[in-house]
Amino acid sequence: MKRYAYGWITLAFFLVSIFGHWAFGWFVFVNDAAAHGQTPEMATFAMQMGRETFENWQSEFLQLLWQVGGLAYFLYAGSPSSKENDDRMEAKIDTLIRLQAGSKAEDLIMELDERYLRHHGHAKPVRHGEMPVRIDPGYDMK
């Protein structure tokens, strides 16, 4: 539960709000029917509340869902408009590795790229407390 607390809290807010929307809608529907001398019918109420609920969702929920979900997806997919450009910094770091590691530089760069999925997808999150690559104790940088 702790790991997905935000999701659970959001679900609870959603359930309370949808229940409240339909419950208070029922009271208004019953009062309107009584004012017109009619008997409230569940089928009519369900149609009216369903329409109102989806109108609300269309104007609010789906817009927000698209803004958050769509932007998150395109950031993940790496679209040019949302991609953070760190290519220049990577090129500089690769150059420094090549200057310091000599003949072993390409192997180090390839190992880093494989470990952090730079060739086959998106980078994994940094693993805190771990060395980015294995370096043998007797490793000669030249």
C-alpha positions in Angstrom: 0.0 0.0 0.0 2.8 2.4 0.9 4.4 2.1 -2.5 1.2 3.0 -4.4 -0.3 5.4 -1.8 -0.8 8.2 -4.2 -2.8 5.9 -6.5 -4.9 4.6 -3.6 -5.6 8.1 -2.3 -6.6 9.2 -5.8 -8.9 6.2 -6.1 -10.5 7.0 -2.7 -11.1 10.6 -3.8 -12.6 9.4 -7.0 -14.9 6.9 -5.4 -16.1 9.4 -2.7 -16.7 12.1 -5.3 -18.6 9.8 -7.7 -20.7 8.4 -4.9 -21.5 11.9 -3.7 -22.3 13.1 -7.1 -24.8 10.3 -7.7 -26.2 10.4 -4.2 -26.9 14.2 -4.2 -28.1 13.9 -7.8 -30.7 11.3 -6.6 -32.0 13.7 -4.0 -32.4 16.5 -6.5 -34.0 14.1 -9.0 -36.5 12.9 -6.4 -37.4 16.5 -5.4 -37.8 17.5 -9.0 -40.1 14.5 -9.7 -42.2 15.3 -6.6 -42.4 19.0 -7.6 -43.9 17.8 -11.0 -46.2 15.3 -9.4 -44.2 12.3 -10.9 -42.8 9.2 -9.4 -39.0 9.0 -9.7 -37.8 6.2 -11.9 -34.3 4.7 -11.6 -33.9 4.3 -15.4 -34.6 7.9 -16.1 -32.3 9.0 -13.2 -29.5 6.7 -14.5 -29.7 8.2 -18.0 -29.7 11.7 -16.7 -26.8 11.2 -14.2 -24.9 9.2 -16.8 -25.1 12.1 -19.2 -24.1 14.6 -16.6 -21.2 12.4 -15.3 -19.8 11.9 -18.8 -20.2 15.6 -19.7 -18.2 16.4 -16.6 -15.6 13.8 -17.3 -15.2 14.9 -20.9 -14.6 18.5 -20.0 -12.4 17.9 -16.9 -11.2 14.4 -16.4 -10.3 13.5 -19.9 -8.6 16.8 -20.6 -6.4 16.3 -17.5 -5.8 12.7 -18.3 -4.7 13.5 -21.8 -2.5 16.4 -20.5 -0.8 14.3 -17.9 -0.9 10.9 -19.5 -0.1 12.2 -23.0 2.8 14.3 -22.0 4.2 11.6 -19.8 4.0 9.1 -22.7 5.6 11.5 -25.2 8.4 12.3 -22.7 8.9 8.5 -22.3 8.8 7.9 -26.0 11.4 10.7 -26.5 9.6 13.0 -28.9 11.8 15.9 -30.0 9.6 18.5 -28.3 9.8 16.9 -24.9 13.2 15.2 -24.9 15.8 16.6 -22.6 18.9 17.2 -24.7 21.9 15.7 -22.9 23.7 14.7 -26.1 26.3 17.4 -25.8 27.2 16.4 -22.2 27.4 12.8 -23.2 29.7 13.6 -26.1 32.0 15.5 -23.7 32.0 12.7 -21.2 32.7 10.1 -23.9 35.6 12.3 -25.1 37.0 12.4 -21.6 36.7 8.6 -21.2 38.5 8.2 -24.6 41.3 10.5 -23.5 41.8 8.8 -20.1 41.1 5.1 -20.9 43.0 4.8 -24.2 42.4 1.4 -25.9 39.8 0.3 -23.3 37.6 3.4 -23.8 35.2 1.9 -26.3 34.6 -1.1 -24.1 33.8 1.1 -21.1 31.5 3.3 -23.2 29.7 0.3 -24.6 29.3 -1.2 -21.2 27.8 2.1 -19.9 25.5 2.3 -22.9 24.3 -1.2 -22.4 23.8 -0.9 -18.7 21.7 2.3 -19.0 19.9 1.2 -22.2 21.2 3.9 -24.4 21.2 1.7 -27.5 18.0 -0.3 -27.0 15.5 2.1 -25.4 15.5 4.6 -22.6 17.9 5.0 -19.8 17.3 3.2 -16.6 17.2 5.2 -13.3 20.6 5.7 -11.7 21.4 2.9 -9.2 22.5 4.8 -6.2 25.4 3.4 -4.3 26.6 1.2 -7.2 29.6 1.8 -9.5 28.4 2.7 -13.0 30.8 0.2 -14.5 33.0 -2.6 -13.2 36.5 -1.5 -12.8 39.1 -4.2 -12.1 41.4 -3.3 -9.2 44.5 -3.5 -11.4 42.8 -1.6 -14.3 45.3 0.6 -16.1 43.6 3.7 -17.6 46.2 4.1 -20.3 
